[in-house]
């Protein structure tokens, strides 16, 4: 093989590794690890690893964002709210009422739910 053939193979290897790296960006493995695996092992091995890698969770910083657990949409903070007991949850809703985020009627409804009245 000539130096030209080696150059073409190396450039193709790098381009394919970059493509695998960018496809790994959407996965839990991430860009860096998928690129490194593709460069060291081969783009084919990198593609296999990225294919079997789990998807990233949705960005929970966005208001109202959810993620899927056992085919059910779950709000990221729902587990945190479940850990709080009723007085803490009532205080949370009182703070929302005081800030004007919810109405008095909504606050009273939630308070009744938490106190089981």
RANOR-V176461 format. One line per field, one symbol per residue. phi: phi as a letter, one per 20 degrees, with the letter a starting at -180 (. if undefined). psi: psi as a letter, one per 20 degrees, with the letter a starting at -180 (. if undefined). A space follows every 50 residues. Layout:
phi=???
psi=???
This chain:
phi=.effffffffffgffffffffffffedffnffffffffffergffgffff fefffffffefffmfcceclmcfcfgefffffffegffffffffffffen fcefffffffffffele
psi=qrhgggggggggggghhgghghhihirhhrggghggghggfqhggggggh hiqqqqqqojippjqrrpolkpppphihhghhhqrghhhghghghhghij hrrhggghghghghil.
